[in-house]
C-alpha cells in the first residue's frame, strides 16, 4: 500500500520485514528494489532486483536493464 501512495521509505520497511519473514520472497525483493530506486538508491535497488531475478522473477532482470 505504501508504494501505491509513493511513501517509499515506509514501503522499504514493510518489504524488508516481509523478506525477514520469508527470505525467498522474490516479489518483496523486486518491490523493495523499485522503491529504493525511486528514492535515489539505484545501486542497492538493483541488488534487490538482481536477487528477485535469482529467485526466478523475470521482471527483476528487465528492471535492471532499465536502470
C-alpha positions as a Markdown table, in Angstrom:
| # | Residue | x | y | z |
|---|---|---|---|---|
| 1 | Unk | 0.0 | 0.0 | 0.0 |
| 2 | Unk | 2.8 | 2.4 | 0.8 |
| 3 | Unk | 4.3 | 2.0 | -2.7 |
| 4 | Unk | 1.0 | 3.0 | -4.2 |
| 5 | Unk | 0.9 | 6.0 | -2.0 |
| 6 | Unk | 4.5 | 6.8 | -3.1 |
| 7 | Unk | 5.6 | 6.5 | 0.5 |
| 8 | Unk | 8.7 | 4.6 | -0.5 |
| 9 | Unk | 10.6 | 4.8 | 2.8 |
| 10 | Unk | 7.7 | 3.1 | 4.6 |
| 11 | Unk | 7.3 | 0.6 | 1.8 |
| 12 | Unk | 11.0 | -0.3 | 2.1 |
| 13 | Unk | 10.5 | -1.0 | 5.8 |
| 14 | Unk | 7.5 | -3.3 | 5.0 |
| 15 | Unk | 9.3 | -5.1 | 2.2 |
| 16 | Unk | 12.3 | -5.6 | 4.4 |
| 17 | Unk | 10.1 | -7.2 | 7.1 |
| 18 | Unk | 8.5 | -9.5 | 4.5 |
| 19 | Unk | 11.9 | -10.6 | 3.4 |
| 20 | Unk | 13.0 | -11.2 | 7.0 |
| 21 | Unk | 10.0 | -13.5 | 7.4 |
| 22 | Unk | 10.5 | -15.2 | 4.1 |
| 23 | Unk | 14.0 | -15.0 | 2.6 |
| 24 | Unk | 12.9 | -16.3 | -0.8 |
| 25 | Unk | 10.0 | -13.9 | -1.3 |
| 26 | Unk | 11.0 | -12.7 | -4.8 |
| 27 | Unk | 8.3 | -10.1 | -5.2 |
| 28 | Unk | 9.3 | -8.4 | -1.9 |
| 29 | Unk | 12.9 | -8.1 | -3.2 |
| 30 | Unk | 11.5 | -6.8 | -6.5 |
| 31 | Unk | 9.2 | -4.2 | -4.9 |
| 32 | Unk | 11.9 | -3.1 | -2.4 |
| 33 | Unk | 14.3 | -2.7 | -5.3 |
| 34 | Unk | 11.8 | -0.5 | -7.2 |
| 35 | Unk | 11.1 | 1.6 | -4.0 |
| 36 | Unk | 14.9 | 2.1 | -3.4 |
| 37 | Unk | 15.4 | 3.3 | -7.0 |
| 38 | Unk | 12.5 | 5.7 | -6.6 |
| 39 | Unk | 14.3 | 7.4 | -3.6 |
| 40 | Unk | 17.6 | 7.5 | -5.4 |
| 41 | Unk | 19.3 | 4.4 | -4.0 |
| 42 | Unk | 19.9 | 3.0 | -7.5 |
| 43 | Unk | 22.8 | 0.7 | -6.7 |
| 44 | Unk | 21.2 | -1.1 | -3.7 |
| 45 | Unk | 17.9 | -1.2 | -5.5 |
| 46 | Unk | 19.5 | -3.0 | -8.4 |
| 47 | Unk | 20.9 | -5.5 | -6.0 |
| 48 | Unk | 17.4 | -6.2 | -4.8 |
| 49 | Unk | 16.2 | -6.6 | -8.4 |
| 50 | Unk | 19.1 | -9.0 | -9.0 |
| 51 | Unk | 18.1 | -11.1 | -6.0 |
| 52 | Unk | 14.5 | -11.2 | -7.3 |
| 53 | Unk | 15.8 | -12.4 | -10.6 |
| 54 | Unk | 17.9 | -15.1 | -8.9 |
| 55 | Unk | 14.7 | -16.2 | -7.2 |
| 56 | Unk | 13.1 | -16.7 | -10.7 |
| 57 | Unk | 11.3 | -13.4 | -11.0 |
| 58 | Unk | 12.0 | -12.5 | -14.6 |
| 59 | Unk | 10.9 | -8.9 | -14.1 |
| 60 | Unk | 14.0 | -8.3 | -11.9 |
| 61 | Unk | 16.3 | -8.6 | -14.9 |
| 62 | Unk | 14.1 | -6.4 | -17.0 |
| 63 | Unk | 14.1 | -3.6 | -14.5 |
| 64 | Unk | 17.9 | -3.8 | -14.0 |
| 65 | Unk | 18.3 | -3.2 | -17.7 |
| 66 | Unk | 16.2 | -0.1 | -17.4 |
| 67 | Unk | 18.2 | 1.4 | -14.5 |
